Amino acid sequence: MLLSNEGARAGEETVQLYLRARTASLTRPIAELKGFQRVFLEPGEERRVHFSLLSEALAFVAPDGELRKETGDFELRIGPSAASGLSARFRFENGGRITPAPPGSP
């Protein structure tokens, strides 16, 4: 994500990374905070913000207390809050393969 300060004063922004499981065997939170970065920018400055997301971030605790990762569709959102920003969808498959979400997926 490219972050820029178009104002006349220096400022700080907190860029947040949220994950949503679009399909799952259990009801999951609508938005799970998986990372954030506080970025200080001078007037007119731009900076690219990068996040790394390991497959462990897709896991959840099942009713039996075990940590599980399931095949399914996910949505990532990067921005100043869970309600705004850039988003992308992907599909996670057992074995760790990640592909773009199929068209028309939930």
Order of alpha helices (4+ residues) and beta strands (2+ residues): beta-beta-beta-beta-beta-beta-beta-beta-beta
